Amino acid sequence: PHDLHYEVASAALEKGLHVFLEKPLAGNLAEARALAEVASGCQSVFMVCHNLLFHPAVIRAKRMLAGEPIGRLTCCRAWSRGWLDLPPDDFRRSSQATGGGAWIDTASHLLYVLEDLVSPIAEVVAIRSDGDSRIGGEDNAAGSIRFEQGSTGVLEVSYADWNSKPLSGWPADWNLGYQLFGTEGNFRLDL
């Protein structure tokens, strides 16, 4: 669970163990900074998992976009939508254990892929849904981003997208993708 990342990872690093940590880095910014400090002061290898960077489609997309075939990027959008059914004992049913809901659990995948395909992100602003939730935190959230090179983007995450409710079980009907718009065309990546 996310709320144990700092405690477990820092203890492992202090014992000289290598750590491959699932996202998020920690439950809050103070713990993230403290964990980075611990990691920088030891000889162990420390890595946060960004699994989609190793997806064959993302690797191919990066190669295809390297020659700037769509021109200068003007804006983009990214989405991760579906109907997530969680068993009663899943840690993601607790907003205390996760630090939130759909946003903290899935938006990072959208952000790190966009940074890899476009440029570093300068700013992220997000809003979440309020009210009853099927999971511990928000079921839906939306965000806006601005890249260091000046273009903008829109993100959408949902664990309650009824249109995507799978008939065959998760993750069969999950909808995850990116669309980049440039001065010379656009590029769409569906995963």
C-alpha atoms as a printed R data frame, in Angstrom:
    type eleno elety resid chain resno       x       y       z
1   ATOM     1    CA   PRO     A     1   0.000   0.000   0.000
2   ATOM     2    CA   HIS     A     2   1.126   3.524  -0.771
3   ATOM     3    CA   ASP     A     3   1.178   4.597   2.887
4   ATOM     4    CA   LEU     A     4   3.905   2.010   3.613
5   ATOM     5    CA   HIS     A     5   6.238   2.907   0.731
6   ATOM     6    CA   TYR     A     6   8.427   5.280   2.749
7   ATOM     7    CA   GLU     A     7   8.723   2.998   5.772
8   ATOM     8    CA   VAL     A     8   9.503  -0.193   3.863
9   ATOM     9    CA   ALA     A     9  11.711   1.325   1.140
10  ATOM    10    CA   SER     A    10  13.830   3.413   3.522
11  ATOM    11    CA   ALA     A    11  14.337   0.419   5.847
12  ATOM    12    CA   ALA     A    12  15.431  -1.750   2.907
13  ATOM    13    CA   LEU     A    13  17.811   0.918   1.569
14  ATOM    14    CA   GLU     A    14  19.331   1.459   5.016
15  ATOM    15    CA   LYS     A    15  20.049  -2.305   5.155
16  ATOM    16    CA   GLY     A    16  21.879  -2.091   1.821
17  ATOM    17    CA   LEU     A    17  19.150  -3.761  -0.242
18  ATOM    18    CA   HIS     A    18  18.232  -2.713  -3.770
19  ATOM    19    CA   VAL     A    19  14.682  -1.333  -4.077
20  ATOM    20    CA   PHE     A    20  12.318  -1.406  -7.052
21  ATOM    21    CA   LEU     A    21   9.294   0.540  -5.831
22  ATOM    22    CA   GLU     A    22   5.846   0.757  -7.383
23  ATOM    23    CA   LYS     A    23   4.488   4.289  -7.777
24  ATOM    24    CA   PRO     A    24   3.861   6.597  -6.002
25  ATOM    25    CA   LEU     A    25   7.227   7.284  -4.441
26  ATOM    26    CA   ALA     A    26   5.602   7.967  -1.043
27  ATOM    27    CA   GLY     A    27   2.355   8.995   0.603
28  ATOM    28    CA   ASN     A    28   3.240  12.696   0.727
29  ATOM    29    CA   LEU     A    29   5.886  15.173  -0.392
30  ATOM    30    CA   ALA     A    30   7.800  15.182   2.923
31  ATOM    31    CA   GLU     A    31   8.160  11.386   2.849
32  ATOM    32    CA   ALA     A    32   9.142  11.485  -0.843
33  ATOM    33    CA   ARG     A    33  11.914  14.000  -0.128
34  ATOM    34    CA   ALA     A    34  13.111  12.003   2.885
35  ATOM    35    CA   LEU     A    35  13.170   8.775   0.839
36  ATOM    36    CA   ALA     A    36  15.127  10.474  -1.943
37  ATOM    37    CA   GLU     A    37  17.633  11.640   0.704
38  ATOM    38    CA   VAL     A    38  18.010   8.105   2.069
39  ATOM    39    CA   ALA     A    39  18.466   6.729  -1.464
40  ATOM    40    CA   SER     A    40  21.094   9.320  -2.394
41  ATOM    41    CA   GLY     A    41  23.139   8.467   0.696
42  ATOM    42    CA   CYS     A    42  23.479   4.732   0.054
43  ATOM    43    CA   GLN     A    43  25.109   2.409  -2.464
44  ATOM    44    CA   SER     A    44  21.901   0.514  -3.268
45  ATOM    45    CA   VAL     A    45  20.036   0.787  -6.564
46  ATOM    46    CA   PHE     A    46  16.706   2.565  -6.107
47  ATOM    47    CA   MET     A    47  14.107   2.804  -8.882
48  ATOM    48    CA   VAL     A    48  10.460   3.793  -9.044
49  ATOM    49    CA   CYS     A    49   8.486   1.644 -11.485
50  ATOM    50    CA   HIS     A    50   7.365   3.368 -14.666
51  ATOM    51    CA   ASN     A    51   6.265   0.196 -16.416
52  ATOM    52    CA   LEU     A    52   4.615   1.807 -19.455
53  ATOM    53    CA   LEU     A    53   7.982   3.216 -20.578
54  ATOM    54    CA   PHE     A    54   8.853  -0.395 -21.432
55  ATOM    55    CA   HIS     A    55   5.632  -1.080 -23.335
56  ATOM    56    CA   PRO     A    56   6.492  -1.865 -26.991
57  ATOM    57    CA   ALA     A    57   3.888   0.627 -28.268
58  ATOM    58    CA   VAL     A    58   5.309   3.477 -26.146
59  ATOM    59    CA   ILE     A    59   8.854   2.669 -27.275
60  ATOM    60    CA   ARG     A    60   7.735   2.655 -30.916
61  ATOM    61    CA   ALA     A    61   5.758   5.895 -30.454
62  ATOM    62    CA   LYS     A    62   8.842   7.627 -29.048
63  ATOM    63    CA   ARG     A    63  10.898   6.516 -32.064
64  ATOM    64    CA   MET     A    64   8.174   7.646 -34.472
65  ATOM    65    CA   LEU     A    65   7.846  11.069 -32.821
66  ATOM    66    CA   ALA     A    66  11.608  11.677 -32.671
67  ATOM    67    CA   GLY     A    67  11.641  13.188 -36.168
68  ATOM    68    CA   GLU     A    68   8.840  15.604 -35.202
69  ATOM    69    CA   PRO     A    69   6.426  14.337 -37.899
70  ATOM    70    CA   ILE     A    70   3.548  16.285 -36.329
71  ATOM    71    CA   GLY     A    71   5.545  19.506 -36.154
72  ATOM    72    CA   ARG     A    72   5.670  21.564 -32.979
73  ATOM    73    CA   LEU     A    73   3.385  20.137 -30.302
74  ATOM    74    CA   THR     A    74   0.514  22.495 -29.521
75  ATOM    75    CA   CYS     A    75  -1.571  20.388 -27.111
76  ATOM    76    CA   CYS     A    76  -2.332  16.841 -26.071
77  ATOM    77    CA   ARG     A    77  -4.792  14.729 -24.172
78  ATOM    78    CA   ALA     A    78  -4.415  11.509 -22.228
79  ATOM    79    CA   TRP     A    79  -6.940   9.217 -20.598
80  ATOM    80    CA   SER     A    80  -7.198   6.149 -18.430
81  ATOM    81    CA   ARG     A    81 -10.830   5.067 -18.074
82  ATOM    82    CA   GLY     A    82 -12.633   1.958 -17.059
83  ATOM    83    CA   TRP     A    83 -14.816   0.287 -14.507
84  ATOM    84    CA   LEU     A    84 -12.582  -0.911 -11.687
85  ATOM    85    CA   ASP     A    85 -14.086  -3.548  -9.424
86  ATOM    86    CA   LEU     A    86 -11.964  -4.040  -6.340
87  ATOM    87    CA   PRO     A    87 -12.251  -6.937  -3.908
88  ATOM    88    CA   PRO     A    88 -13.232  -5.905  -0.363
89  ATOM    89    CA   ASP     A    89  -9.673  -6.382   0.983
90  ATOM    90    CA   ASP     A    90  -7.872  -4.355  -1.757
91  ATOM    91    CA   PHE     A    91  -5.822  -1.512  -0.239
92  ATOM    92    CA   ARG     A    92  -7.143   0.892  -2.891
93  ATOM    93    CA   ARG     A    93 -10.494   0.921  -1.049
94  ATOM    94    CA   SER     A    94  -8.803   2.986   1.665
95  ATOM    95    CA   SER     A    95  -8.023   6.609   0.837
96  ATOM    96    CA   GLN     A    96  -5.680   6.588   3.858
97  ATOM    97    CA   ALA     A    97  -3.657   3.694   2.415
98  ATOM    98    CA   THR     A    98  -3.578   5.119  -1.120
99  ATOM    99    CA   GLY     A    99  -3.458   8.848  -0.432
100 ATOM   100    CA   GLY     A   100  -6.407   9.349  -2.774
101 ATOM   101    CA   GLY     A   101  -8.262   7.437  -5.445
102 ATOM   102    CA   ALA     A   102  -8.152   7.153  -9.221
103 ATOM   103    CA   TRP     A   103  -5.821  10.155  -9.646
104 ATOM   104    CA   ILE     A   104  -3.006   8.962  -7.377
105 ATOM   105    CA   ASP     A   105  -3.398   5.397  -8.621
106 ATOM   106    CA   THR     A   106  -3.320   5.993 -12.384
107 ATOM   107    CA   ALA     A   107  -2.564   9.603 -13.424
108 ATOM   108    CA   SER     A   108   1.163   9.089 -12.879
109 ATOM   109    CA   HIS     A   109   1.177   6.616 -15.805
110 ATOM   110    CA   LEU     A   110  -0.228   9.325 -18.061
111 ATOM   111    CA   LEU     A   111   2.231  11.937 -16.804
112 ATOM   112    CA   TYR     A   112   5.480   9.985 -17.088
113 ATOM   113    CA   VAL     A   113   4.638   8.741 -20.594
114 ATOM   114    CA   LEU     A   114   3.810  12.282 -21.727
115 ATOM   115    CA   GLU     A   115   7.091  13.527 -20.265
116 ATOM   116    CA   ASP     A   116   8.904  10.786 -22.156
117 ATOM   117    CA   LEU     A   117   7.131  11.555 -25.449
118 ATOM   118    CA   VAL     A   118   7.036  15.373 -25.233
119 ATOM   119    CA   SER     A   119   9.197  17.180 -22.673
120 ATOM   120    CA   PRO     A   120   9.391  17.734 -18.924
121 ATOM   121    CA   ILE     A   121   6.154  18.904 -17.329
122 ATOM   122    CA   ALA     A   122   6.285  22.316 -15.681
123 ATOM   123    CA   GLU     A   123   2.872  22.360 -13.997
124 ATOM   124    CA   VAL     A   124  -0.035  20.058 -13.162
125 ATOM   125    CA   VAL     A   125  -3.415  21.163 -11.806
126 ATOM   126    CA   ALA     A   126  -6.124  18.612 -11.042
127 ATOM   127    CA   ILE     A   127  -9.626  18.404  -9.651
128 ATOM   128    CA   ARG     A   128 -11.390  15.336  -8.349
129 ATOM   129    CA   SER     A   129 -14.966  14.230  -8.041
130 ATOM   130    CA   ASP     A   130 -16.713  14.578  -4.696
131 ATOM   131    CA   GLY     A   131 -19.374  12.499  -3.041
132 ATOM   132    CA   ASP     A   132 -19.816   8.793  -2.602
133 ATOM   133    CA   SER     A   133 -17.132   6.592  -4.063
134 ATOM   134    CA   ARG     A   134 -17.000   2.912  -4.916
135 ATOM   135    CA   ILE     A   135 -13.324   2.953  -3.955
136 ATOM   136    CA   GLY     A   136 -11.572   4.619  -1.023
137 ATOM   137    CA   GLY     A   137 -10.837   7.909  -2.780
138 ATOM   138    CA   GLU     A   138 -12.250   9.702  -5.796
139 ATOM   139    CA   ASP     A   139 -13.600   7.613  -8.672
140 ATOM   140    CA   ASN     A   140 -12.918  10.353 -11.256
141 ATOM   141    CA   ALA     A   141 -10.478  13.219 -11.726
142 ATOM   142    CA   ALA     A   142  -9.331  15.584 -14.447
143 ATOM   143    CA   GLY     A   143  -6.151  17.558 -14.831
144 ATOM   144    CA   SER     A   144  -4.436  20.189 -16.927
145 ATOM   145    CA   ILE     A   145  -0.720  20.234 -17.631
146 ATOM   146    CA   ARG     A   146   1.777  22.661 -19.082
147 ATOM   147    CA   PHE     A   147   5.034  21.390 -20.535
148 ATOM   148    CA   GLU     A   148   8.306  23.271 -20.144
149 ATOM   149    CA   GLN     A   149   8.358  23.787 -23.934
150 ATOM   150    CA   GLY     A   150   5.059  25.701 -23.649
151 ATOM   151    CA   SER     A   151   2.313  23.383 -24.904
152 ATOM   152    CA   THR     A   152  -0.577  22.205 -22.757
153 ATOM   153    CA   GLY     A   153  -2.534  19.041 -22.162
154 ATOM   154    CA   VAL     A   154  -5.640  17.601 -20.558
155 ATOM   155    CA   LEU     A   155  -5.813  14.387 -18.517
156 ATOM   156    CA   GLU     A   156  -8.824  12.288 -17.563
157 ATOM   157    CA   VAL     A   157  -8.883   9.355 -15.162
158 ATOM   158    CA   SER     A   158 -11.895   7.301 -14.113
159 ATOM   159    CA   TYR     A   159 -12.518   4.099 -12.204
160 ATOM   160    CA   ALA     A   160 -16.267   4.481 -12.714
161 ATOM   161    CA   ASP     A   161 -16.629   4.755 -16.480
162 ATOM   162    CA   TRP     A   162 -19.854   2.802 -16.976
163 ATOM   163    CA   ASN     A   163 -19.386   2.729 -20.765
164 ATOM   164    CA   SER     A   164 -16.196   0.767 -20.197
165 ATOM   165    CA   LYS     A   165 -17.714  -1.635 -17.652
166 ATOM   166    CA   PRO     A   166 -16.151  -4.906 -18.689
167 ATOM   167    CA   LEU     A   167 -18.236  -7.871 -19.564
168 ATOM   168    CA   SER     A   168 -15.188 -10.076 -19.322
169 ATOM   169    CA   GLY     A   169 -13.449  -8.686 -16.221
170 ATOM   170    CA   TRP     A   170 -10.689  -6.164 -15.598
171 ATOM   171    CA   PRO     A   171  -8.621  -5.060 -17.532
172 ATOM   172    CA   ALA     A   172 -10.312  -6.322 -20.703
173 ATOM   173    CA   ASP     A   173 -12.271  -3.183 -21.563
174 ATOM   174    CA   TRP     A   174  -9.905  -0.608 -20.093
175 ATOM   175    CA   ASN     A   175  -9.328   2.480 -22.235
176 ATOM   176    CA   LEU     A   176  -5.837   4.026 -21.960
177 ATOM   177    CA   GLY     A   177  -4.366   6.354 -24.530
178 ATOM   178    CA   TYR     A   178  -2.667   9.539 -25.631
179 ATOM   179    CA   GLN     A   179  -3.269  11.982 -28.467
180 ATOM   180    CA   LEU     A   180  -0.727  14.617 -29.442
181 ATOM   181    CA   PHE     A   181  -1.669  17.544 -31.679
182 ATOM   182    CA   GLY     A   182   0.978  19.468 -33.591
183 ATOM   183    CA   THR     A   183   1.326  22.184 -36.185
184 ATOM   184    CA   GLU     A   184   1.690  19.535 -38.939
185 ATOM   185    CA   GLY     A   185  -0.652  16.748 -37.780
186 ATOM   186    CA   ASN     A   186  -1.574  14.563 -34.838
187 ATOM   187    CA   PHE     A   187  -0.574  11.239 -33.318
188 ATOM   188    CA   ARG     A   188  -2.764   8.826 -31.360
189 ATOM   189    CA   LEU     A   189  -1.548   5.989 -29.167
190 ATOM   190    CA   ASP     A   190  -4.046   3.504 -27.738
191 ATOM   191    CA   LEU     A   191  -2.749   0.960 -25.241
